[in-house]
Amino acid sequence: MSEDTNLGSMPLLASEGEIKHFDQGVHMLQLWVNVCIIETDEGVVLFDVGLLFNGPRIVEEVRAITDKPVRYVIYGHGHADHAFGVKAVIEDAKERGHPPPVIIAHENIPKRFDRYQEMLPYHEHINRIQFDIPDEMPAYVRKYIYPNLTYQEAMSFRLGKTTFELRHAKGETDDATWMWIPERKTACVSDLWVWSCPNIGNPFKVQRYEVEWAQGLEEIAARSPELLLPGHGSALRGADEIRDACHTVARALRYLHEQVVTMLNQGKWQEEILQGFEWPDEFTKSPYLAPIYGHPYFIVQAILRRYHGWFDGNASHLFPSPSREIAGEVMGLIGNPEKVIERARALEKEGQTQLALHIVDFVIESGAEKKNEALELKAQLLKSLAEREKSLIARNIFLGGVRQIKKTLRKQ
Ligand SMILES: [Zn+2]
């Protein structure tokens, strides 16, 4: 995996990134997110249109390539980094006297936009944590440009001498589209390919789809693309590598699915499954599955949520007492918060940072004296976990915890 395939190092600013030119009028603007620009003799097709503030840069790159109108825009899925940069493209069409582009998307995208509008403060809140967005910046877009043409399973259109086949798949979302251009043996696949362990079971987000994602990748591989333009990171080239890449990720997803289902059938509960699932060396070492964004542990959580309710198997937890009361009872018995904090420090030294966090939480949650000392220790433990953590999502959750503690301490 080259340096620039690491999601964490992708430039997020509109002024950075670069345009990649491939054969036969296929281009990819590689920002933090990718935008595919396909030229035909009758105009341009854009697949994915980046974040809202990427819009002007997209127009600039299209206009450096051609004066022809942008005839179609396809949303690869409805996430903010793929479907929100279209405004500038529409404005450019108006200024040039071109007809507005037809925006095509899967039929679930309008429902997603409706949900975003209904739950805007919630999405602001969770995305601020997930992407470590400072308080003074908006964390989510408020206005959405809906597609004017939707489809259910598949649709095709021709522009000039080129065919564009759109196929629905489920993966990170229930509204994904991948596009196949047979004459150019090119697949534009949005976040069905991201150079990371798939982002399934994101700790904040709605259900995602491991088996369907695998199926989507298998369908893409079956076309034997020579060029695969992903949602993030570098393009993949050559039929053999693309087939191997798609099949490796598909196999990993099916493997996790199979394990969770088997363990559920054996009557195992959530904790046992989360502690007991296997992630073989082949996957740990694969450049296609680096846990830099998603994480296999999160995927197992998603599969559990898909098939199982929230009961964890321990009847004590069905209607639990508040954590504060449980911690208060335990701390009352120990009688000495200093002892607990000392033990947490010892665990940290032994490399058991996670266990240290659980211990120190008893002091914090009970509201016992030494609470501030415990909070400071917790911040330090979270920072140390963040430094070691590869997954951007997990790292930002740890850092969000540190920020929260700092706010609490400042308020006192
Ligand atoms: Zn994305």
Residues whose N, C-alpha, C, O or C-beta is under 5 A from the ligand:
A	BS01	ZN	D81 D191 G231
